Amino acid sequence: MPSRSLRPAGPAGKRTGKGKRASDRRAGVLPSRRPVQLRFLAHARSGDKGDTANVGLIALEPEYYPLLLKEVTRARVARHFKGMVSSVERFELPNLRALNFLLHGALDGGGTISLQTDAQGKVYSTALLRMEIPVPAMLARRVKRV
């Protein structure tokens, strides 16, 4: 995996004009919503199939699944992994309250031929859990207290 930081540039908590945080503006957050990392809402598993990393994102609580459906889009995941994957596919698994993402071109040819440190794509799940999505402010306060 290339040594590329997954964190947005700039100070995440720095206040900008009109009382908004820089991280809120980057995440496209409305005033009644706050950015929360996925690790507070879901757990994830990942692995490989050839040159494709497979990441499953599973809601920690049933009430979080609709939020994951709405906010963890194929486009948002592709932006999160920009420069690291060639394309992203998303599959919904409502009976498991989960989403599955295929990150194509993520493994430099795959586990048996790749010289990447993580040729089996195991860290992609952790990297996805660091992605922020906007959630209602009350939910943000509740999940961050845990």
N, C-alpha and C positions, 0 to 999 in steps of 0.2 A: 504494500500500500504506500503511495507516495507520502512523503512527509509534508503534509499540508494541514494546517490548523483548521478544525471544523468550527471554531468560534468566530463570530462576526468581528470585523475590525472595529476598533474603537472601544472606549470604556462602556461596558454594558449598563452600569447603573447611573451614569452621568445624567443629570437633569438638563433638559433643553428648554427652550422658550415655552411659555404657557403651561408649565408644570408637568410636561410629559417627559418620560425617560427615553433615552436614545434607544434602548432595547425595545420599548413599546412601539416606537415609530418604525423600527426595522421589521418587527413582526406584524405590522398592520393592525395594531390593537386599537379597538374602540375604547372610549373612556370607561365603560362599565366592564371591560375585559382586561385581563392581565396575562402576560406571557408566562407559561409554565413549561418546564422541560417534560418530555414524555415519560421520563423515569418516575415521575410522581403519579402517572396515570396508567402505566402499562409495564409489562415486562416483555422481553424479546429474546429470541433465539435465532442463530444464524448458522449457515453452513454453505457448502459449495456444490455445484454441479458444473463441471467443466470451467468455463470462463465466467460463470454467473454466480453471484452471491445470492442466497435465498434468505430473506429476513422475515420472520414471523413476529408480529406485534400483537400482544394479547392484553385486553383491558383488565386492569386489576379489579374493577368493580363493574357490574352490569350497567350501571348508570353512565359509565365513561365511554362505552362503546359507540353510542350515537355521536358523541363529540369527536372520537377518533375517525369515524366515517366521514364526518364533515370536514375536519381540519387537516387530516394527514392524507393529503391528496398525492397523486402520482407526480404532479408538477412540483409540489412543495418538497417532496422527497428528492426529486431530480435536482432541484436547486440546492438542497442541503449537501448533496454529494457531487456538486458541479466539479468537473475536471477529474473525477475519480471513476465515473461510470459513463457508458455510452448511451444507455437508455434505461427506463424504469417501467415495469409493469406492476399493476396492483390487482389483487384478488381479494374479495370479501368472503369471510367465513362466519356468517352471523350465528350459526349454531355453537361456535367456539368463542364468540365475541372477539374475533381476531381479524387482522388484515395480514396478507402475505405479499411481500414485495420481491420481485426478481430484479436484481441490479446487474444488468448485462454489461460485459466488458470490464468488470470490477477486479478480476483476478489475474490479469496479465497472462492469459492462456490457460490457467488452471493449476491445481495443486501439484501435479507431477512434473510440470515444465517451468513453472513460475519461480523466479528468484525473489519474489516479494517475501517480506517477513511473515505476513499472514496470508499465505497462499490458499488457505481453506476458508477465508472470509469470516472468521470467528469474531473479529472486533467490529464488524459492521452493525451488529445488534447494539452494542454499547454506543457506537457513534450515532445511531438513529435515536436512541433514548436521550441524547443530549440536544436533540432538536426541540425548539420551543414552538408552542402553538398558543393562540389566544383562547382563554377560557373565561367564563364568568368570574368576576372578582371574588365572589363569596366562595366559589370552589377553589380558586387559587389560594385563598387564605387557609382553607380547610386542609388541602393536601400538603401544603408546605409546613404545616404544624406537626405532621406525623413523623 
